[in-house]
Amino acid sequence: MNLASGKLRVGVISGKSHLVDKAGWVAEGFEQAGCDVSRGYTVEDVIRLDDSCDLLVFDHYDCALDVPRVCRIADTRRAKWVQWWRDLVAVDQRKTIAEELAGLDLLEWSRSFDLVLVKERGMLDQWKDAGVRAVWFDQACPRNMPACNPERKPLRWDVLIAGCMSDRHARRDAAIALARRGFRVVWVSLPDPAGCPPGVEALEWRHPFELPELVGQAAVCLDVGQRFDVAGYVSDRMYLLGGAGGVVLQRSVPQAMDIGQVSFEDIDACSELVDRFSVDLEFRRATGDGIRANVMANHTFAERAKEIAHYFWIPD
């Protein structure tokens, strides 16, 4: 099918979301790219949309579906099927991708798709060894992400962190180290058993579209992912905070997508950057504006939707 010859019909399959409907952002992205889009939540929806759509895009994990039944349906599918992982699969450094998928009871499920979009750029050989047709494909930002107000003075915080407070994540160590050096650190998170680190201010979870209000009150946004040794892996927070106009400081990750984020190798380098952006507010504003412009031009869900479609059909 040539995209210029008519609208691509896309079905987006997901579970019901209780906090943020990120699959809805995917659906909106395809609509903004000019596609006809339908949503599906059940096995019956999968059957119906497979019959009426050109492309089905499944959310990550199992979409709360009957996996064996969907795998059987996949054997006779007529549409192209894609799964888009927005979480890291390679959580345990001791396990291969095949072992991780088997532990989730998703190995056969993953093998059922025409294409699986994954975050582990440096581990594509392991996906191939697992029998999965995978490509590296990163996250995105909604096109309607509000912009922060970078002119607010004085700043309330030096460092803003968003995401879980788990003591398994390196971002917790970074937060503690920065707070000990006297920086004003705030952490926006759902309640976590690990609790807020000492010296760090805790704020209750906010919807991503509410984050710009906080981003405008902080010098920088710290992005330290669950792992930074996996080439290409970054959290979608990079796109959301950058899309809001935040200055994203990111623990250096090999082969990561470049949106203009400012990378650092260790806590000393991070501290120097926080110092600079806390003092030079014009530099902070210009850097944040540049990151937001990059994200809105190149890294929205509409742009990702076009990239997905072009894996299978001739571009316009």
C-alpha positions as CSV (number, residue, x, y, z in Angstrom):
1,M,0.0,0.0,0.0
2,N,1.3,3.5,-0.9
3,L,0.4,6.0,1.8
4,A,-0.4,8.5,-0.8
5,S,-3.1,6.3,-2.3
6,G,-5.4,6.4,0.7
7,K,-5.5,6.5,4.5
8,L,-3.8,3.8,6.4
9,R,-6.2,2.0,8.7
10,V,-4.6,1.4,12.1
11,G,-5.8,-0.4,15.2
12,V,-4.1,0.3,18.5
13,I,-4.5,-2.5,21.1
14,S,-3.9,-2.0,24.8
15,G,-5.1,-2.6,28.3
16,K,-7.2,-0.1,30.1
17,S,-4.9,2.6,31.7
18,H,-5.6,3.9,35.2
19,L,-3.1,6.8,35.2
20,V,-1.7,7.8,31.8
21,D,-3.2,6.5,28.6
22,K,0.1,6.3,26.7
23,A,-1.4,4.0,24.1
24,G,-3.8,6.9,23.5
25,W,-0.9,9.0,22.6
26,V,0.1,6.4,20.0
27,A,-3.4,6.5,18.6
28,E,-3.4,10.3,18.5
29,G,0.0,10.2,16.7
30,F,-1.4,8.0,14.0
31,E,-4.4,10.3,13.6
32,Q,-2.1,13.3,13.4
33,A,-0.2,11.5,10.7
34,G,-3.4,11.2,8.7
35,C,-4.4,7.6,9.5
36,D,-7.9,6.3,10.3
37,V,-7.5,4.9,13.9
38,S,-9.5,2.6,16.1
39,R,-8.9,1.4,19.6
40,G,-9.1,-2.2,20.9
41,Y,-8.9,-3.7,24.4
42,T,-10.2,-7.3,24.0
43,V,-9.4,-10.5,22.0
44,E,-12.6,-9.9,20.1
45,D,-11.4,-6.4,19.2
46,V,-8.2,-7.9,17.9
47,I,-10.2,-10.2,15.6
48,R,-12.4,-7.4,14.4
49,L,-9.6,-4.9,13.8
50,D,-7.4,-7.5,12.1
51,D,-10.2,-7.9,9.6
52,S,-10.7,-4.1,9.0
53,C,-7.3,-2.6,9.5
54,D,-4.0,-2.6,7.6
55,L,-1.9,-2.3,10.7
56,L,-2.3,-3.3,14.4
57,V,0.0,-1.7,17.0
58,F,0.0,-3.5,20.3
59,D,1.1,-1.9,23.5
60,H,3.9,-3.5,25.6
61,Y,3.6,-6.6,27.8
62,D,0.5,-8.7,27.1
63,C,-2.1,-5.9,26.8
64,A,-4.1,-7.8,29.4
65,L,-5.1,-10.3,26.7
66,D,-5.3,-14.1,26.5
67,V,-1.8,-14.6,25.1
68,P,-2.2,-18.2,23.8
69,R,-5.4,-17.3,22.0
70,V,-3.9,-14.2,20.4
71,C,-0.9,-16.2,19.3
72,R,-3.3,-18.6,17.5
73,I,-5.1,-15.7,15.9
74,A,-1.7,-14.4,14.7
75,D,-1.2,-17.5,12.6
76,T,-4.0,-16.4,10.3
77,R,-3.8,-12.6,10.6
78,R,-4.3,-10.5,7.5
79,A,-3.0,-7.2,8.9
80,K,0.6,-6.3,9.8
81,W,1.1,-6.7,13.6
82,V,3.6,-4.6,15.5
83,Q,4.3,-4.4,19.2
84,W,5.9,-1.3,20.8
85,W,7.8,-1.8,24.0
86,R,8.1,1.4,26.1
87,D,9.7,-0.3,29.0
88,L,13.1,-2.0,29.3
89,V,13.0,-5.8,28.9
90,A,16.6,-6.4,29.8
91,V,16.1,-5.6,33.5
92,D,18.3,-8.3,35.0
93,Q,21.9,-8.1,33.8
94,R,22.3,-11.9,34.4
95,K,19.6,-12.9,31.9
96,T,19.3,-12.9,28.1
97,I,16.4,-11.3,26.3
98,A,15.0,-14.8,25.7
99,E,15.2,-15.6,29.4
100,E,13.5,-12.3,30.3
101,L,10.7,-12.9,27.8
102,A,10.2,-16.5,29.0
103,G,10.0,-15.3,32.6
104,L,7.2,-13.0,31.5
105,D,5.5,-15.8,29.5
106,L,5.8,-13.6,26.5
107,L,8.4,-15.4,24.3
108,E,5.9,-17.0,21.9
109,W,3.9,-13.9,22.0
110,S,6.9,-11.8,20.9
111,R,7.6,-14.2,18.1
112,S,4.1,-13.7,16.7
113,F,4.6,-10.2,15.5
114,D,5.8,-8.9,12.1
115,L,7.9,-6.4,14.0
116,V,8.7,-5.7,17.7
117,L,9.9,-2.2,18.6
118,V,12.4,-2.3,21.4
119,K,14.6,-0.1,23.6
120,E,17.7,-2.2,23.8
121,R,19.7,-0.9,20.8
122,G,22.8,-2.7,21.9
123,M,21.1,-6.0,22.3
124,L,19.3,-6.6,19.0
125,D,21.4,-9.7,18.4
126,Q,19.8,-11.2,21.5
127,W,16.3,-10.4,20.3
128,K,17.2,-12.1,17.0
129,D,18.6,-15.1,18.9
130,A,15.2,-15.3,20.7
131,G,13.5,-15.6,17.4
132,V,12.0,-12.1,17.5
133,R,12.0,-9.7,14.6
134,A,13.0,-6.6,16.5
135,V,14.3,-3.1,15.7
136,W,15.4,-0.4,18.0
137,F,12.7,2.3,18.2
138,D,12.6,4.9,20.9
139,Q,9.8,6.7,22.7
140,A,8.2,10.1,21.9
141,C,6.3,13.1,23.2
142,P,2.7,14.0,22.6
143,R,2.5,16.9,20.1
144,N,0.3,18.8,22.6
145,M,2.7,18.7,25.5
146,P,2.5,22.2,27.2
147,A,5.6,24.3,27.4
148,C,7.1,25.4,30.7
149,N,7.5,29.0,31.6
150,P,11.3,29.4,31.7
151,E,11.1,33.1,32.8
152,R,10.0,32.3,36.4
153,K,12.4,33.7,38.9
154,P,13.7,32.9,41.4
155,L,13.9,29.2,40.8
156,R,12.3,27.0,43.4
157,W,14.6,24.0,42.9
158,D,17.9,23.2,41.3
159,V,17.1,19.7,40.2
160,L,13.8,18.1,39.3
161,I,13.4,14.3,39.1
162,A,10.4,12.4,37.9
163,G,9.8,8.7,38.2
164,C,9.8,5.9,40.8
165,M,12.0,6.2,43.8
166,S,13.1,2.6,43.9
167,D,16.4,1.9,45.6
168,R,17.3,-0.3,42.6
169,H,17.6,2.7,40.3
170,A,20.8,4.7,39.9
171,R,18.7,7.9,39.9
172,R,18.3,7.5,43.6
173,D,22.0,7.5,44.2
174,A,22.3,10.6,42.1
175,A,19.5,12.4,44.0
176,I,21.2,11.6,47.3
177,A,24.6,12.8,46.1
178,L,23.2,16.1,44.7
179,A,21.3,16.8,47.9
180,R,24.4,16.2,50.0
181,R,26.2,18.8,47.9
182,G,23.6,21.3,48.9
183,F,21.4,21.4,45.8
184,R,17.7,21.8,46.1
185,V,16.3,18.5,44.7
186,V,12.6,17.7,44.3
187,W,11.3,14.3,43.3
188,V,7.8,13.7,41.7
189,S,6.7,10.2,42.2
190,L,4.0,7.8,43.1
191,P,4.3,6.4,46.6
192,D,7.2,4.0,46.8
193,P,8.1,1.5,49.5
194,A,11.7,2.9,49.4
195,G,10.5,6.3,50.4
196,C,12.0,9.7,49.5
197,P,15.8,9.9,50.0
198,P,17.0,12.1,52.8
199,G,17.5,15.8,51.9
200,V,15.1,15.5,48.9
201,E,11.7,17.1,48.7
202,A,8.9,14.8,47.7
203,L,5.9,15.8,45.5
204,E,3.0,13.6,44.7
205,W,2.7,12.2,41.3
206,R,1.5,14.5,38.5
207,H,0.1,13.7,35.1
208,P,2.8,14.4,32.4
209,F,0.9,17.4,31.1
210,E,1.2,18.9,34.6
211,L,5.0,18.6,34.7
212,P,5.7,21.8,32.8
213,E,4.5,23.8,35.7
214,L,7.2,22.2,37.8
215,V,9.8,22.1,35.0
216,G,9.6,25.9,34.9
217,Q,10.6,26.2,38.5
218,A,13.7,24.0,38.3
219,A,17.1,24.7,36.8
220,V,17.5,21.2,35.3
221,C,15.6,17.9,35.0
222,L,17.7,14.9,35.9
223,D,17.3,11.8,33.7
224,V,19.0,8.7,35.0
225,G,17.5,5.5,33.7
226,Q,17.2,2.0,35.2
227,R,20.3,1.0,33.3
228,F,22.8,3.1,31.4
229,D,25.0,0.3,30.2
230,V,22.5,-0.8,27.5
231,A,23.2,1.1,24.3
232,G,20.3,3.2,23.1
233,Y,18.1,2.8,26.2
234,V,16.6,5.9,27.7
235,S,13.4,6.5,29.6
236,D,10.5,8.3,27.9
237,R,11.0,11.0,30.6
238,M,13.7,12.4,28.4
239,Y,11.1,13.2,25.7
240,L,8.4,14.4,28.1
241,L,10.6,16.7,30.1
242,G,12.5,17.9,27.1
243,G,9.2,18.4,25.2
244,A,8.1,20.6,28.1
245,G,11.2,22.8,27.6
246,G,13.3,21.4,30.4
247,V,17.1,21.3,30.4
248,V,17.6,17.5,30.5
249,L,20.7,16.3,32.2
250,Q,21.2,12.7,31.3
251,R,23.7,10.1,32.6
252,S,25.6,9.3,29.4
253,V,24.2,6.4,27.4
254,P,26.0,5.0,24.3
255,Q,24.0,5.4,21.1
256,A,21.2,7.2,22.7
257,M,18.8,9.4,20.7
258,D,20.1,13.0,20.6
259,I,17.4,15.6,21.4
260,G,19.9,18.1,22.7
261,Q,20.1,16.7,26.2
262,V,23.2,17.5,28.2
263,S,25.1,14.3,29.1
264,F,27.4,13.7,32.1
265,E,29.6,10.8,33.1
266,D,29.7,11.1,36.9
267,I,28.3,13.1,39.8
268,D,31.1,15.7,39.7
269,A,30.3,16.5,36.1
270,C,26.6,16.6,36.9
271,S,27.1,19.0,39.8
272,E,29.1,21.4,37.6
273,L,26.2,21.4,35.1
274,V,23.6,22.0,37.8
275,D,25.7,24.9,39.1
276,R,26.0,26.5,35.7
277,F,22.3,26.2,34.8
278,S,21.2,27.4,38.2
279,V,23.2,30.6,37.7
280,D,23.0,31.3,34.0
281,L,19.3,31.5,33.5
282,E,19.5,32.8,30.0
283,F,21.6,29.8,29.0
284,R,19.1,27.6,30.7
285,R,16.2,29.2,28.8
286,A,18.0,28.9,25.4
287,T,19.0,25.3,26.1
288,G,15.5,24.3,27.1
289,D,13.9,26.1,24.2
290,G,16.3,24.3,21.8
291,I,15.5,20.9,23.3
292,R,11.7,21.5,23.1
293,A,12.0,22.6,19.4
294,N,13.9,19.5,18.6
295,V,11.4,17.2,20.3
296,M,8.4,18.9,18.7
297,A,10.0,18.8,15.2
298,N,11.4,15.3,15.3
299,H,10.2,13.2,18.2
300,T,6.4,13.4,18.6
301,F,4.2,10.4,18.3
302,A,3.0,11.6,14.9
303,E,6.6,11.4,13.6
304,R,7.0,7.9,15.2
305,A,3.7,6.8,13.5
306,K,5.1,7.7,10.1
307,E,8.3,5.8,10.8
308,I,6.3,2.7,11.8
309,A,4.1,2.8,8.7
310,H,7.2,3.2,6.5
311,Y,8.5,-0.1,7.7
312,F,5.8,-1.8,5.6
313,W,4.5,0.7,3.1
314,I,6.0,3.1,0.5
315,P,6.4,6.6,2.0
316,D,4.5,9.5,0.5
